[in-house]
Amino acid sequence: MKDGAVFRGVDLFSAKHPVAQFLDLGLLQKGSQQHEGFGGDPVFGIVQEQVLPTDGKNFSSLRVLGKKVPQRGSAGGGRMGLESLPGSQFGGAHRQRMEAALGHGQEQGWGRRACPEGNSRESCRCMNLRFLGHSCFLLTTAKSKVLVDPFLTGNPKAATTADQVSADFILVSHGHGDHYGDAVAIAKRTGATVVAPYELALHAGAQGAKVHPMGCGGGKDFPFGRVQLTIAHHSSSVDEGGKTISVAAPVGFLIQADGKTIYFAGDTALTMDMELLGRRNRIDLALLPIGDNFTMGPVDAAEAVRMLKAKRAVPMHYNTFELIEVDPGIFKKEAEQHGCKVDVLKPGESIEV
């Protein structure tokens, strides 16, 4: 691609699409400029290619500049083509390399990632899971945004802030500040429902949040899917007036949505209950703490993968603070010996489930 070329369009970078997914890939890192397209919709275009990697994650070598141009025959704000204007070399091999790196096939449609199961855009039911740091995740389903353990304020590794994230439901596993965190503030700002163990839900409700209390072992159908509270071996407390007060029992979450099952372990030790969960459920993705000291360490978490029979796993609750500094590579190596695919995510990165 020649330096200075401007290519057509690209609703790929349109603000009306989930831009965060592409920011996760680092597409708009250095030298980016924003322009208004049709209807004030900001868009971007790539104008220099130095090294285009195939892992779809490291695009720091790309400079971006943009202009939204409709395809020939398009009347304004329709789908933007990836065709380049005269003078650019974006086409042929360049296009193929970009599609391969981003994982976007034409059949999936620009503006979302390709379905990891190979389905068309219309039939794809995959959810997007974005890691926001520590044990906080944002799960985007077909119907709702589900935020889990929103510790953002005071989190040195947070990928966003409490006043920027949006949610329809907020799942809180226990009362510790690095999990309960910003739940009430986000719920009051967005109108999201806080789903939490009974006493913790009452605590959030007393502060003005909309809540749905649950008990360990209980399940409930929500608009996005079903949530069941699972056993977690840990503690749970909140700080009130300088005093530490125990509030509710800690839990994990078994989330069933869009045909998939995600197990969020919460803060927990390795427990035989995980074997029961693996026997009774097909775990598509396990989110497991590996930081040791307060929870399982990497080796125990890998054993949890075996017990759960999880197809895929993402480590959490590590390297946020000195006391939980561990090498996630240990977990990855051990867990993959059990046939589990491990994604070690940096804060802000996401995967399709």
C-alpha positions as CSV (number, residue, x, y, z in Angstrom):
1,M,0.0,0.0,0.0
2,K,1.5,3.3,-1.0
3,D,2.0,5.9,1.7
4,G,-0.7,8.6,1.4
5,A,-3.3,6.4,-0.4
6,V,-6.9,6.7,0.8
7,F,-9.1,3.7,0.3
8,R,-12.8,3.5,0.1
9,G,-14.6,3.5,3.1
10,V,-14.8,1.0,5.5
11,D,-17.7,0.7,7.9
12,L,-15.2,-1.7,9.5
13,F,-14.0,1.4,11.5
14,S,-17.4,2.9,11.8
15,A,-18.5,4.1,15.2
16,K,-21.9,2.5,14.5
17,H,-20.2,-0.9,14.7
18,P,-18.5,-2.3,17.8
19,V,-15.4,-0.2,17.5
20,A,-14.0,-1.6,20.8
21,Q,-13.4,-4.9,19.1
22,F,-11.0,-3.3,16.6
23,L,-9.4,-1.1,19.2
24,D,-8.7,-4.3,21.1
25,L,-6.7,-5.4,18.1
26,G,-4.7,-2.2,18.2
27,L,-5.8,-1.0,14.8
28,L,-6.0,2.7,15.7
29,Q,-3.0,3.1,17.9
30,K,-0.5,5.6,16.5
31,G,-0.9,8.6,14.2
32,S,-4.7,8.2,14.0
33,Q,-7.0,10.9,12.9
34,Q,-10.8,11.0,12.9
35,H,-13.0,12.4,10.2
36,E,-16.7,12.7,10.0
37,G,-18.5,10.6,7.5
38,F,-22.1,10.5,6.5
39,G,-24.4,11.5,9.4
40,G,-21.4,12.6,11.5
41,D,-20.3,9.0,11.7
42,P,-16.5,8.9,12.4
43,V,-14.5,6.6,10.2
44,F,-10.9,5.7,9.6
45,G,-8.8,4.4,6.7
46,I,-5.3,2.9,6.7
47,V,-2.8,4.8,4.7
48,Q,0.5,3.2,5.3
49,E,1.5,-0.4,5.7
50,Q,4.9,-1.3,7.0
51,V,4.4,-4.7,8.5
52,L,1.0,-6.4,8.5
53,P,1.1,-9.3,11.0
54,T,-1.0,-12.4,10.7
55,D,-1.9,-12.7,14.4
56,G,-4.4,-9.8,14.1
57,K,-3.2,-8.2,17.3
58,N,-0.2,-6.0,16.7
59,F,-0.9,-3.2,14.3
60,S,1.3,-0.6,15.9
61,S,3.2,-0.2,12.6
62,L,0.1,1.1,10.8
63,R,-0.7,4.8,10.5
64,V,-4.4,5.6,10.0
65,L,-6.2,8.4,8.2
66,G,-9.6,8.3,6.8
67,K,-12.5,9.3,4.7
68,K,-15.8,7.7,4.2
69,V,-16.7,7.2,0.6
70,P,-19.8,5.3,-0.6
71,Q,-19.4,2.4,-3.1
72,R,-20.3,3.1,-6.6
73,G,-24.0,3.1,-6.9
74,S,-24.5,3.6,-3.2
75,A,-26.7,6.5,-2.0
76,G,-24.9,7.8,1.0
77,G,-24.7,5.9,4.2
78,G,-24.9,2.3,2.9
79,R,-22.2,-0.4,3.4
80,M,-18.7,1.0,2.6
81,G,-16.5,-1.0,0.3
82,L,-12.9,-1.9,0.9
83,E,-12.0,-0.8,-2.6
84,S,-9.2,1.7,-2.8
85,L,-9.2,5.0,-4.6
86,P,-6.9,5.5,-7.6
87,G,-3.2,5.5,-6.5
88,S,-3.5,3.0,-3.7
89,Q,-2.3,-0.5,-3.9
90,F,-4.9,-1.9,-1.5
91,G,-6.3,-4.9,-3.3
92,G,-5.3,-8.4,-4.3
93,A,-2.6,-9.7,-2.0
94,H,-3.0,-6.7,0.4
95,R,-6.7,-7.3,0.8
96,Q,-6.2,-11.0,1.4
97,R,-3.5,-10.4,4.0
98,M,-5.7,-7.9,5.8
99,E,-8.7,-10.2,5.7
100,A,-6.5,-13.0,7.1
101,A,-5.0,-10.9,9.8
102,L,-8.3,-9.5,11.0
103,G,-10.2,-12.8,10.6
104,H,-12.9,-11.0,8.6
105,G,-14.2,-12.8,5.5
106,Q,-16.3,-11.0,3.0
107,E,-19.0,-13.6,3.6
108,Q,-19.1,-12.5,7.3
109,G,-19.5,-8.9,6.4
110,W,-17.2,-6.1,7.4
111,G,-17.8,-4.6,10.8
112,R,-17.6,-7.8,12.8
113,R,-15.2,-10.6,13.2
114,A,-15.5,-13.8,11.4
115,C,-17.4,-16.5,13.2
116,P,-14.8,-18.8,14.7
117,E,-17.1,-21.7,13.9
118,G,-17.3,-20.8,10.2
119,N,-20.9,-19.8,10.2
120,S,-22.3,-16.9,8.1
121,R,-22.9,-13.5,9.6
122,E,-26.6,-14.2,9.7
123,S,-26.3,-17.6,11.4
124,C,-23.4,-16.7,13.8
125,R,-24.5,-16.9,17.4
126,C,-21.1,-16.2,18.9
127,M,-20.8,-13.9,21.9
128,N,-18.0,-11.4,22.4
129,L,-16.1,-11.5,25.6
130,R,-13.9,-8.5,26.4
131,F,-11.4,-8.6,29.3
132,L,-11.3,-5.3,31.1
133,G,-8.6,-6.3,33.7
134,H,-8.3,-8.3,36.9
135,S,-11.5,-10.3,37.0
136,C,-13.7,-7.9,35.1
137,F,-15.3,-9.0,31.8
138,L,-17.9,-7.6,29.4
139,L,-19.9,-10.2,27.7
140,T,-21.9,-9.0,24.7
141,T,-24.7,-11.5,23.8
142,A,-27.3,-11.2,21.0
143,K,-29.6,-9.4,23.4
144,S,-27.7,-7.8,26.3
145,K,-24.4,-6.6,27.6
146,V,-23.4,-8.4,30.8
147,L,-20.7,-6.9,32.9
148,V,-19.0,-9.2,35.5
149,D,-17.1,-8.0,38.6
150,P,-16.6,-4.4,37.6
151,F,-13.5,-3.4,39.4
152,L,-12.3,-0.4,37.3
153,T,-11.7,2.6,39.6
154,G,-8.5,2.0,41.4
155,N,-7.5,-0.9,39.1
156,P,-4.1,-0.1,37.6
157,K,-4.7,-2.5,34.7
158,A,-8.3,-1.4,33.8
159,A,-9.0,-1.1,30.1
160,T,-11.8,1.4,30.6
161,T,-13.4,3.6,33.2
162,A,-16.6,3.2,35.2
163,D,-18.2,6.2,33.5
164,Q,-17.5,4.8,30.0
165,V,-18.6,1.2,30.2
166,S,-22.2,0.3,29.4
167,A,-24.2,-2.7,30.7
168,D,-27.7,-4.2,30.9
169,F,-26.8,-6.6,33.7
170,I,-24.0,-6.6,36.2
171,L,-23.0,-9.9,37.8
172,V,-21.1,-9.6,41.1
173,S,-19.5,-12.7,42.7
174,H,-18.7,-11.3,46.1
175,G,-18.3,-8.1,48.2
176,H,-14.5,-7.5,48.0
177,G,-13.7,-4.2,46.5
178,D,-11.7,-5.7,43.6
179,H,-14.9,-7.4,42.4
180,Y,-17.9,-5.4,43.8
181,G,-16.0,-2.3,42.8
182,D,-18.0,0.1,40.6
183,A,-21.1,-2.1,40.4
184,V,-23.5,0.3,42.1
185,A,-22.2,3.4,40.3
186,I,-22.5,1.8,36.9
187,A,-25.9,0.4,37.7
188,K,-27.2,3.7,38.7
189,R,-25.8,5.5,35.7
190,T,-26.9,2.9,33.1
191,G,-30.0,1.4,34.7
192,A,-28.4,-2.1,34.7
193,T,-29.6,-4.8,37.1
194,V,-27.1,-6.0,39.6
195,V,-27.3,-9.8,40.0
196,A,-25.6,-10.9,43.2
197,P,-25.8,-13.2,46.2
198,Y,-28.8,-12.2,48.4
199,E,-27.2,-10.1,51.1
200,L,-24.8,-8.4,48.6
201,A,-27.7,-7.6,46.3
202,L,-29.6,-6.0,49.3
203,H,-26.4,-3.9,50.0
204,A,-26.4,-2.6,46.4
205,G,-30.1,-2.0,46.5
206,A,-29.9,0.1,49.6
207,Q,-27.5,2.4,47.7
208,G,-30.1,2.9,44.9
209,A,-29.2,0.2,42.4
210,K,-31.7,-2.0,40.7
211,V,-31.0,-5.5,41.9
212,H,-31.9,-9.2,41.5
213,P,-30.9,-11.3,44.6
214,M,-30.0,-15.0,44.2
215,G,-28.8,-17.9,46.3
216,C,-25.9,-20.3,45.7
217,G,-27.1,-23.2,43.5
218,G,-30.1,-21.2,42.3
219,G,-30.6,-20.3,38.6
220,K,-32.7,-17.7,36.8
221,D,-33.6,-17.0,33.2
222,F,-32.8,-13.5,32.1
223,P,-33.4,-11.9,28.7
224,F,-29.9,-12.8,27.5
225,G,-29.9,-16.3,28.9
226,R,-29.7,-18.3,32.2
227,V,-27.4,-17.6,35.2
228,Q,-26.8,-20.2,38.0
229,L,-24.8,-19.3,41.1
230,T,-22.0,-21.8,41.8
231,I,-20.0,-22.6,44.9
232,A,-16.8,-20.6,45.4
233,H,-14.4,-21.3,48.4
234,H,-13.4,-17.8,49.4
235,S,-14.7,-15.0,51.7
236,S,-16.9,-11.9,51.1
237,S,-17.0,-8.6,52.8
238,V,-17.4,-4.9,52.4
239,D,-15.8,-1.9,54.2
240,E,-18.3,0.3,56.1
241,G,-17.0,3.2,58.1
242,G,-13.6,1.8,58.5
243,K,-14.9,-1.6,59.5
244,T,-14.8,-4.9,57.5
245,I,-18.3,-6.5,57.5
246,S,-18.9,-10.0,56.1
247,V,-21.7,-9.8,53.4
248,A,-23.1,-12.9,51.7
249,A,-21.3,-16.0,50.6
250,P,-18.9,-15.8,47.5
251,V,-20.1,-17.4,44.3
252,G,-19.2,-18.2,40.8
253,F,-21.5,-18.0,37.7
254,L,-22.6,-20.5,35.2
255,I,-23.8,-18.5,32.3
256,Q,-25.8,-20.1,29.4
257,A,-26.5,-17.7,26.5
258,D,-26.6,-17.9,22.7
259,G,-26.1,-21.7,22.8
260,K,-22.9,-21.5,24.8
261,T,-21.9,-22.2,28.4
262,I,-19.4,-19.9,30.2
263,Y,-18.2,-20.7,33.7
264,F,-16.9,-17.7,35.7
265,A,-15.3,-19.2,38.8
266,G,-15.0,-16.1,40.9
267,D,-12.4,-16.0,43.6
268,T,-12.0,-19.7,44.7
269,A,-9.8,-22.5,45.6
270,L,-9.7,-25.7,43.6
271,T,-12.8,-27.7,44.6
272,M,-14.3,-31.1,43.7
273,D,-17.5,-29.2,42.8
274,M,-15.8,-28.3,39.6
275,E,-15.8,-32.0,38.6
276,L,-19.6,-32.0,39.1
277,L,-20.0,-28.9,36.9
278,G,-17.9,-30.6,34.2
279,R,-19.9,-33.8,34.4
280,R,-23.3,-32.0,34.1
281,N,-22.4,-29.2,31.7
282,R,-20.5,-28.7,28.4
283,I,-18.2,-25.9,29.4
284,D,-17.3,-23.9,26.3
285,L,-15.2,-21.3,28.2
286,A,-13.9,-21.3,31.8
287,L,-12.7,-18.0,33.4
288,L,-10.4,-19.0,36.2
289,P,-8.4,-17.2,38.8
290,I,-4.7,-18.1,38.7
291,G,-3.0,-15.4,41.0
292,D,-2.3,-17.7,44.0
293,N,-2.2,-16.3,47.5
294,F,-5.9,-15.4,47.6
295,T,-7.2,-18.0,45.1
296,M,-6.0,-20.9,43.0
297,G,-2.6,-20.7,41.5
298,P,-1.7,-21.6,37.9
299,V,-1.2,-25.4,38.6
300,D,-4.5,-25.8,40.6
301,A,-6.3,-23.7,37.9
302,A,-5.0,-26.1,35.2
303,E,-6.4,-29.0,37.3
304,A,-9.7,-27.2,37.4
305,V,-9.6,-27.2,33.6
306,R,-9.3,-30.9,33.6
307,M,-12.1,-31.4,36.1
308,L,-14.4,-29.0,34.2
309,K,-13.5,-30.6,30.9
310,A,-13.4,-27.1,29.5
311,K,-12.8,-26.6,25.8
312,R,-11.3,-23.2,26.3
313,A,-10.0,-21.1,29.2
314,V,-9.0,-17.5,30.0
315,P,-7.0,-16.8,33.2
316,M,-7.9,-13.9,35.5
317,H,-7.2,-12.4,38.9
318,Y,-3.4,-12.2,38.4
319,N,-0.6,-9.6,38.0
320,T,-2.9,-6.7,39.1
321,F,-0.9,-6.3,42.4
322,E,2.3,-7.6,43.7
323,L,0.7,-10.3,45.9
324,I,-0.8,-12.0,42.9
325,E,2.0,-11.8,40.4
326,V,2.4,-15.1,38.5
327,D,3.4,-16.3,35.1
328,P,0.3,-17.1,33.1
329,G,2.4,-19.2,30.8
330,I,2.6,-21.8,33.5
331,F,-1.2,-22.1,33.5
332,K,-1.3,-22.1,29.7
333,K,1.3,-24.9,29.4
334,E,-0.4,-27.1,32.1
335,A,-4.0,-26.5,30.9
336,E,-3.2,-27.2,27.3
337,Q,-1.9,-30.6,28.3
338,H,-5.6,-31.4,29.1
339,G,-6.7,-30.5,25.5
340,C,-7.9,-27.0,26.5
341,K,-7.2,-24.0,24.4
342,V,-6.0,-21.1,26.5
343,D,-6.3,-17.4,25.6
344,V,-4.1,-15.2,27.8
345,L,-5.8,-11.8,27.2
346,K,-4.3,-8.4,27.9
347,P,-6.8,-5.9,29.3
348,G,-8.9,-4.6,26.5
349,E,-8.5,-7.7,24.3
350,S,-11.5,-9.8,23.4
351,I,-12.4,-13.1,21.9
352,E,-15.5,-14.6,20.3
353,V,-17.1,-17.5,22.1
